[in-house]
Amino acid sequence: MFVAVNVIADRGLRGDQIDLTQNHLFTLAEGTRHTLANLDEPIDIRLYFSRSLGDSVPQYAAYFARVKALLERYVELANGKLNLTVLDPEPFSDAEDRAVADGMQGVPITQAGDQGYFGLAASNSTDGADKIGFFGLERERFLEYDLTKLILGLAETHKPVVGVISALPPSSGGRPGSPREPQQLTLLSELGQFFTVRELPPDSAEVPADVTALFVVHLGGLTESALKAVDSFVAAGKPALVLVDPVPEALPPHAPPLVEPAPPEAVNSLLAAWGLQLLNNKVAGDLDAARRVSTGGTIADYVAWLSLPKTDVDTSDPVMASVERLNFATAGILERLPDATTTVTPLISTGPRSAPIDASKVQFGPDVVGILREFKPEGQPLMLAARISGPARAAFAGDGGAGNGSDKQPINVMVVADVDFIYDRMWLNQSNFFGEQVVQPIANNADFVINALENLSGSASLAGLRGRGSSYRPFTLVENLQVEAEQLYRSKEQALQEQLKQLQIRIDSIQKRQGEQGQTLLTDDDQTAMDRFRSQFIAVRKQLRDVQLALRQDIEQVENWAKIINIAAIPMVMVVVAIIVMIVRRLRRRHAVQRPA
């Protein structure tokens, strides 16, 4: 069937291009076109590819053809501002020496140790340089993003200044119930590619005047003077992205804070001035968005760790352009105050099968299975992030803050009720490729932060493009079945386990009446009852195994059908389209031949 598809498509669709991917992965984004059309200075690009690498691994040859074609399209759209040179760095050649000098990552392709190269180096007229050391196959879906980001970084010599004031350490812990393993905070280095980042201490008394936008990480961990500095910055009409969290898992257990934090009342006052409140000692739980985790040898849905799909974000907001999935951990719950003078627009919310969870249940080794068993959805979405605009007063006016307390100035703030989502463990997978660390996004957490800061600071060249970076494409039908089956299994399991416990107690009570020498002192009725209880015990254990087997079979059956449909549907559609186009073209030729001169 696949051979037939290729033959028919080659004849019927030659010269035509149709992008049928869900996110239009092969259609240039508007952000890319805008970037290329507005280049002010020439950029030289050197594309390195060893043909011997393509001979050894044909997948790289096909990938190189795509990279080369895409860069040639970039050159066409750049109005003469992009210069592309393609080099084959053969062993011991000048091209190989230049590839090494440009920092290309070589991989062994022969037993003699010859290196193969597949990378890109670029430079501008002001000695700025950047590179992609090796085009790994695992990042092929992110090709346009990587190329456009590189060109934009070389084109924009004056970047907006973002002040980052953080009360969290640069590493976080592990999964629920597991020993804590430090994880890197890559996001801050990512910010440096788009902004001039100015790190501020968590006890800052003021924000420098040249800061365009402020990024506050863990509002509740700042000192009171830092809160007043944030208040003054926002009250002056300058934009800020603020992260606040009732249960910041990134803080090591029992570790002292970086600084003496302001009292909770001061944090609440600042949020109230913006028209918001963070529910006290509550985190958001969502049955549909729960992430599956392994804890204590058990795999279960952790309803406090959320993997939020696109349906849970405000897609009309430019910050959410192409954001497909966000991963949060023990996020707080935001609510608009009834007397708010600002406009509070939800950016991220849970689904309807949600409910608040006591913060005490998710701290210090949460009982994931127990939380799931006791979880009762309330049928209302919970707000996790919001955009705030409109007039607001300063929270600390007259007390070292800005304003006089009655003045209301328009503000521009985004508040997110989670800080853990910016850490690598929530949105990145890391792998080692010939000694080089390769990272691959599994969610759009970093994209959301960068989009937000670009939007707040007035730069949005990549806002419509960056969201293509997520490779996570779950079978939502399978996930929904897993959630429902998991709840059904847990309830049946609990009932059957209770039966087993009661039967074991009865058997033990009868066995205690046996003699020490193994001679029974039981009556015939007791022996009959014991045999009956043992039979029931075996039957209940069989029911428990049947429930587990049925759960696996239902999930596997739906998953297999979903895979078959996904694999077979597109080839069948292509066959039909190719046949229709071929018939239409032949009919047109026939009419053209039959038409009299």
Number of C-alpha atoms within 10 A of each C-alpha: 9 11 8 11 17 16 13 19 21 13 13 21 18 11 7 8 9 9 10 11 9 6 12 12 17 16 13 15 19 14 18 22 15 14 21 23 16 14 19 12 14 18 22 17 22 19 23 25 25 23 20 20 20 19 12 13 12 13 12 20 19 11 18 21 10 15 20 16 12 17 18 15 12 23 17 14 18 21 13 14 18 22 16 16 11 12 20 19 23 18 15 10 11 13 15 22 13 15 26 15 9 19 16 22 21 19 17 13 18 12 6 7 10 14 19 25 29 28 23 26 19 21 19 17 12 11 7 13 18 17 20 19 20 20 21 15 12 12 16 14 15 20 21 23 20 17 18 22 20 19 24 19 18 23 21 15 10 10 16 20 18 24 22 22 24 21 22 21 13 15 17 21 20 14 16 21 16 12 10 13 11 14 16 15 16 16 16 16 10 13 17 15 15 22 23 16 20 16 13 20 15 26 22 18 17 17 17 13 7 11 19 20 25 27 24 24 24 23 27 23 26 29 24 20 18 23 28 25 22 27 23 22 24 24 27 16 17 19 24 26 20 21 22 26 25 21 22 23 23 21 19 16 11 7 7 9 14 17 13 13 21 18 13 11 10 18 22 18 16 21 21 19 21 31 23 23 18 22 16 14 15 22 30 29 33 31 26 23 27 23 20 18 17 15 18 11 8 10 12 21 26 28 26 29 28 27 23 23 20 15 13 22 23 18 16 9 12 15 23 23 20 21 27 25 24 25 23 25 28 28 30 31 28 25 17 21 16 8 9 16 16 23 17 22 16 22 22 25 23 26 23 16 18 23 24 20 22 13 18 12 16 22 15 12 13 16 17 25 17 13 18 21 15 9 19 16 16 12 11 13 19 24 25 25 26 23 19 23 21 17 20 26 26 26 26 21 18 11 11 12 21 21 19 14 15 10 13 16 16 17 23 21 23 23 24 25 31 26 26 27 28 24 22 21 21 24 22 20 13 12 13 9 13 11 9 11 9 16 17 16 21 19 26 28 26 25 27 23 20 22 26 24 27 21 17 21 21 13 16 18 20 24 24 19 25 26 25 23 25 23 18 12 9 9 12 13 12 17 18 15 16 21 18 13 19 18 18 13 18 18 13 16 17 13 13 17 15 12 16 19 13 14 20 15 12 15 18 12 12 16 16 11 12 13 11 8 6 7 8 12 14 16 9 9 9 14 15 12 15 20 13 13 18 16 12 15 20 12 13 17 15 12 15 19 13 12 18 17 11 14 18 13 12 14 17 13 11 15 18 12 11 15 12 11 11 11 11 12 11 12 17 14 12 16 19 15 16 22 18 12 15 18 13 13 13 12 12 12 12 11 11 11 10 9 8 6 5
